[in-house]
Amino acid sequence: MNFQSAANFCLELRRFPPRRGIDATRALLSELDDPHEGLSAVQIAGSNGKGSTARMLESILREAGLSVGLYTSPHLDDVRERIRVDGRKIPKAEIVDFVEQARAYITGRAADGDAPTFFETLTVMALWHFDRADVDVAILEVGIGGRYDATSVVDPVASAVTSVTLEHTDILGDTIEEIATDKAHVAPADTPLVTGATGGAREAIREVAGEITTVDKTDADVEFAYDGIQGSDGRVGLTGQDFQVETRLPLPGSHQARNAGVAAALARQVADVDDETLARGLRNAHWPGRFEVMSQDPLTVLDGAHNPGGCEQVAETLGEFEYGDLHLVVGAMVDKDHHGIATALPEPDHVVACQADVDRAEDEAVVAAAFEGAYPDADVETRSDVAGALEIALDAAEAGDAVLVSGSLYTVREARTRWTRAMIPKQIGDLDDSRDVLSGAHVTDAGVWRMRGKGVHRAVKTRVQPRQAQYLKEELLSLGGECAVSALNNQDEEPLDVVMLGTLAQFKRLAGKLDGQPYGLSPFADEIRDHLGIQVDSPGRGYPWEDGTAIMGILNITPDSFHDGGEYNAVEAAVARAGELVEHGADILDIGGESTRPGAEPVPVEDEIDRVVPVIERLDDLDVHLSIDTRKAAVAEAALEAGADILNDVSGLEDPEMRHLAAEHDAPVVVMHSLETPVDPETTVHYDDVVEDVLDQLTERVLLAEKAGLDRSQILVDPGIGFGKSPAEDFEMLGRIEEFEALGCPVLVGHSHKSLFGHVGLDADERTEATVAGTALAAERGADVIRVHDVKANVAARDVVAAADDADAFGAE
């Protein structure tokens, strides 16, 4: 069985059960030997805020050193987002394994008309995956209610009800108290249920749960104060029964402060978490599509609020910002309260009503009518697609205005692709390469056979909305190209993988045909031009990687680095070595005071500063860019003040202050992919496709830096060769390095003398020549920066590749 078949099996399950209760979920778990029974589970219910609270709790517990499973719904882009372990989506191979074990049972129950639903099956899959991953804590976001939700098969060690509003009245009850009563059934047996609910809802919860811990503005147990918005973050102070925390939340809004209080109280119930860990965990809790500030000029916010209560919270939070006119992009589902959503959202000056590319989406004219009735003075117009509506709003907005996208997570999902969609270049040299690329997009076997011969020119893999996929296929076919579309069942109408095949001329004509088209195809045309360099003229900023591959020389001021630890530990030795590296042709010097080799011991901040700052101060007059290799914002700040130009963060922005520091100093930052830093040699991770999995994980880290205020030309991505991958996977990334261009950022490769070369039989002292060969390969495949110890030999390799590409540039006749 392949992933396509396994995923389709799950996606084709019915969405609503013929009966209430959790018996079907329990029966499927029993068939799989009850994997949930050994889990320490936390259930989080609520009308609004349960997803954000779950993400905050996950971040806190991971900061405390625990392995954490997280189950949430719905998903934005990929069904695998619902099930994560330590931040990583469930691998495709795991889904295949699960379906192979469960399919016969589910099919048999279907014959009796009592098969588990999609949500019930995904819940079981999550518990099964968490058990196999041996997580310390499993966090489960409740779907609907609490009493009969599939997640209630667990006996939780801690639980929460974040808030209660009127929702799902046909299932949960007609009053707030009835709905609260249903949700309160997630209460744990031995600890107080934590809740942010107030009034009658709180009292109804207390009647069911007994002992509760309340989180609001007046209760003495847990209090918070919210001091406004700073950039995209809100500063918050939390005071609980045994903790007092001040931090900045990347999820702004007073309701998120309440959610943070719930998460903090839950964390203290399930783990030994100190105040510093609470603060740092909350600071690192990012939740896409929930008051997500994408840019600040104009202020652009995405929030998937889809009921009046959630929209009221959006209005309250947006009110903390200063802006001119409000341009609202809104699309809703047919079963929602359109009038209630309209009146709850902040009063707009300009509304663009649109329709998401899903069957349940309401017609844009109906949405527009609700806003025309609520705001007769607003300029209301319609657009059939979300991307086009967003383009209209952004074009109309001036620098001091605000653009808000809301009304549905489906609407937000489509809008968010403006910042997240990757155009992955594929290197296809023969029919086997073409077949592998098409199969990787889950194209049918027949489609692979028919189209593999057409993939010998330019091949680009990306994700688009279903109706975009159909239009692209028709247009590329008319131009003589081809577009292969994923055959995954698309019941949720989420984005589909497509592989576009054609010549550069065909892509150029395609972009021209897409200009002015609906369904978000006009902005997509610009993405194609940017990716393929068609009619693009980008001004430079004077960075060394703008004129070809730059060589970054490594200067380790450490006693324990894996290759040259201790050689340049003294200031004078380090300064002399720096002079040699520059003389040999280094464009950048990367200065590090802490080893990140597997198993390395952390270095205190003060010691690291004492190692690097005196050297940086001595090198300030060299004609070379200086980079500080650190994962600590405090060290980075001291280095920048001493004269460093670039931040090289091997942790991928693990320190929540690093991205803001880089933006404040307008300094380029290297964002590396690493599961942990330093890497535990015992850690093993399964990658379905190491390049595309790493790309997927880097996408959100890059977006964090971009949202802090950096341009993508200043955000360098490092695939993290040697960090949590096998040697074979490291070689896979080196061989496909051009695919990392999909992120629209410069690409840095750091392979020097690393253990991957043991894969070809070379010991640690035999890897100089192999490093040079790797440099030539990386340069030939488009690396923008190559980080090495032996600068002279690697500069020569870089120059040979450049001369082969453009001999005239080197004075050849």
C-alpha angles and dihedrals in degrees: 000000000000129000093260092059094043094048092046090052090058096040092053093057114109117266102217126050122234089224141031123246141060100265093108091053092048092049093053091047090051090053087057094048095263100282091182097066095082097045126108097221133189119199121205118191131171145119094255134008100028093116093048091047091050091052092048092050091048091052093049094049093046089050086054089058099257127136106239134196116203126196117186140156149250108022127222103213114349130031089226089069088078093069119049137163115200089343096309121118118241107273119249089238090060091053089052091050092048094050092047089056098042105033099086092051095045092047091051092051090048089058087060092047094247107097118148114261127246092263093046091049093047089049091054090045090053093050090045091050093046090052092050091048090050093226120189093222132016115206114201123193107210115236106210126354114324114250097069101022116126091238089064091080086090127080098228124217088208136006143182142196106206101191141333128224134153106287138138088012091168089064108024105034142277099267137056090243093053092049091047090051091055093048092047090068089084087074114133121238100234108026134052117269110244117224142173092192118120140199119003092355091059093049092049089051091049091053091057102034100036106202113043138174111220127208117198143109097281109030114106095218098067124005134174139191124205117206104188138264127316111184105310095334134080121217112229137183118205124193119184138165091281107008142060118192136175117188144133119261118214084207103069126203137080089259089059089052087056090048089050089054090052091049092048092051091048092048091055090051095055105032145020098262123169125208094259091054091048091052095047093044093053090046090057097046108115122175115185117227096017108110087319112178105214098177140351104216093086099007103247119190132181119199126164095208107153105173133054093257093054092044091053088056090050090052092049093050095044087052088068090066127077115230142142118231121005117227110194124200107192137174126165141185122257094246096055133097099259095179091047091050091049095051093043096053117082115275108272131210093203130022128192108190114201143170123240117225096257130102093240093055116118118239111265092235091059092050090048091052091056091054094043088056093047098042112026092173095055123099102244123188136160137231126181096223134048098227091052092047091051090050090053092050094047092048091051095046121093123213095271096044131096130235117200124188112195148128098092141020087233089060091048091047092059094043092050093061087077086075103026110037112116124210101204114198113218123208107219117180101160145001093279091057090048092050092050093050093049093045089050089062090053094248114167118265090247091051092050091052093048098045105033092094091056095059098079098100123045116345121187125180120201143139124256139167116274096253090046089054092054093048093047091050092051094046097046091048090052089054094049095259130104139234119201114202128204115258094211113132106259104201090140089047091226121160117295130220112246131181113207114203125192149098122287089253091053091051090049091053090045091056090051092051092050094055110109094008122133128240093062092293096127094064088041088060089059090051090054091050092049093048097047096037093243113161091340123143111177118183114230128235098210097263116152093237093060094080099047137301112342123209117226113201117213118232110182114192093186137105095222111040111137099243110025106006113161097011095104101023095125120073095239093049091049093049091049091049090049090056090052093050092051091047089052091055108269113163093192133025115213109205118195133179100183129056116231096188114133110287095011118154117244117252119224115250094244093051092048091051091049090054100049109028098065090051094048091050090054093049097049093104095053117110093240139090114257121218126192114217104209142121094208121089092209091057091044091052093051090048093050091050089050092054109278117146105192135041117219108194113184091185094064096242095315089152102073092214096056097083093048091049091052091049093047091054094036086234125156113246130205111219112198128194112237132148090217137344119261093022117236105234088218094058114108125183130185115227119193089200111358095207097048093040091052090045089052093051094045092052094074093043091053089048091054090056091045092050089051088062108271124129117233089245085067096047111082117193122214117193090212102240107200094019112110097328132104119249089254090053090048090055090047090057093045090051093049099038092131090069090070087070083081089085092062091235134112111269123229122197121200110183102131113147091333128157095258088083089065083071088072094045102267123139123219093268094048102060106094095093091042090052090053090050090050090050091054090050093048093047092048090052095051108268110166098201129021118196115210144156098218101057101174097056093042093049087056091052091049092050093050090055091047092049091051089053095044115007093177090065089065096047097258118156 
